[in-house]
Amino acid sequence: MFFGEFEYKIDEKGRVLIPPKFRGALKEGVVLTPGVEKCITAYPLSEWKKVAATLTTGSITRSKLRKLNRAIFATAFSLRIDGQGRIALPIPLRDYAGLEDEVVIAGVNNYLELWNKERWEAEKAISQEQAGQIIESLERH
């Protein structure tokens, strides 16, 4: 389980440190994809396999499933953490997420999100504001 937020600098080669407490869960590899909210989503290989399995069978039409698979798999990158605990962030994903020199790595249960610092602060404020309402709606069911 991933939780917490960590700030790191991106080095001149586009690499960023992975928080030490997360490295063990990512030792088999990590898959990076564009996140829905203009961040990078980082899945441990085991979680990525679960995501992939759900995207091969679904209750949506075959044409929608094909489009979804193209959007997700064609833009994904499979990486390994190097000996210093870093991953190289692919340029297309850095550009997508607006990552230049600073990155916030947020643990989000079974995956990580990598955010532009300013976007993260805005998203975190919105998420925290709405969390109470969401929890209340869950309690009613």
C-alpha positions in Angstrom: 0.0 0.0 0.0 1.3 3.4 -1.0 0.6 6.5 1.0 2.1 9.9 1.8 3.6 12.6 -0.4 7.2 13.3 -1.2 8.9 16.2 -3.1 11.9 15.5 -5.3 13.9 17.3 -8.0 14.2 15.9 -11.5 17.8 15.7 -12.5 19.3 17.0 -15.7 18.8 13.6 -17.4 15.1 13.5 -16.5 15.4 11.1 -13.6 13.6 11.2 -10.3 14.2 9.4 -7.0 11.5 7.0 -5.9 10.9 7.2 -2.1 12.9 4.5 -0.4 9.9 3.0 1.3 8.3 2.3 -2.1 11.2 0.8 -3.9 10.7 -2.7 -2.7 7.2 -2.8 -4.1 8.6 -1.6 -7.5 11.6 -3.8 -7.7 10.0 -6.0 -10.4 9.3 -3.0 -12.5 7.0 0.0 -12.8 4.6 1.0 -15.6 4.0 4.7 -16.1 0.9 6.1 -17.9 -0.7 9.5 -18.3 -3.0 10.0 -15.4 -6.5 11.3 -15.9 -5.8 14.6 -14.0 -2.6 15.7 -15.9 -0.3 13.7 -13.7 1.7 10.5 -14.3 0.4 7.3 -12.8 3.0 4.7 -11.7 1.9 1.1 -11.2 3.9 -1.7 -9.7 4.2 -4.4 -12.4 1.8 -6.7 -10.3 -0.9 -3.9 -10.2 -0.4 -3.2 -13.9 -1.1 -6.8 -14.7 -4.4 -6.5 -12.8 -5.3 -3.3 -14.7 -4.4 -5.0 -18.0 -6.6 -8.0 -17.1 -9.6 -5.8 -16.5 -9.1 -4.0 -19.8 -9.2 -7.2 -21.8 -12.7 -8.1 -20.7 -15.3 -5.6 -19.8 -18.9 -4.7 -20.1 -18.4 -2.0 -22.7 -18.5 -2.5 -26.5 -15.6 -3.9 -28.3 -15.0 -0.7 -30.2 -14.9 1.3 -26.9 -12.6 -1.3 -25.4 -10.2 -1.0 -28.4 -10.1 2.8 -28.0 -9.5 2.6 -24.3 -6.7 0.0 -24.8 -5.1 2.2 -27.4 -5.3 5.3 -25.1 -3.8 3.4 -22.2 -1.3 0.9 -23.6 0.1 2.9 -26.4 1.1 5.7 -24.0 2.5 3.5 -21.3 6.2 3.0 -20.5 7.7 0.0 -18.7 10.7 0.9 -16.6 13.1 -0.4 -13.9 14.4 1.5 -10.9 18.2 2.0 -11.3 20.8 1.3 -8.6 20.4 4.7 -7.1 16.6 4.3 -6.7 15.7 6.5 -9.7 13.4 6.1 -12.7 13.9 8.0 -16.0 10.7 9.9 -16.7 9.9 9.7 -20.5 9.7 13.1 -22.2 6.1 12.6 -23.5 4.9 11.9 -19.9 6.9 14.8 -18.4 5.4 17.1 -21.0 1.9 15.8 -20.4 2.2 16.3 -16.7 4.1 19.6 -16.9 7.0 18.2 -14.9 10.2 20.3 -15.3 12.3 20.5 -12.2 10.2 19.5 -9.2 7.8 16.6 -8.7 5.5 15.5 -6.0 5.2 11.7 -5.6 1.9 10.8 -3.9 1.0 7.4 -2.7 -2.5 6.5 -3.8 -3.2 3.1 -2.2 -2.1 0.6 -4.9 -0.3 3.0 -7.2 1.7 6.3 -7.2 1.0 9.6 -8.9 3.7 12.0 -10.0 2.6 15.6 -10.1 3.7 19.1 -11.0 4.0 20.8 -7.6 1.5 23.6 -8.3 -1.1 21.2 -9.8 -0.7 18.9 -6.9 -1.4 21.6 -4.4 -4.6 22.5 -6.3 -5.7 18.9 -6.7 -5.0 18.1 -3.0 -7.1 21.0 -1.9 -10.0 19.9 -4.1 -9.7 16.3 -3.0 -9.5 17.1 0.7 -12.5 19.4 0.3 -14.6 16.7 -1.4 -13.4 13.8 0.7 -15.8 14.5 3.6 -18.8 14.6 1.2 -17.7 11.4 -0.5 -17.2 9.6 2.9 -20.7 10.7 4.0 -22.2 9.4 0.8 -20.5 6.0 1.3 -21.8 5.8 4.9 -25.3 6.1 3.7 -25.1 3.0 1.5 
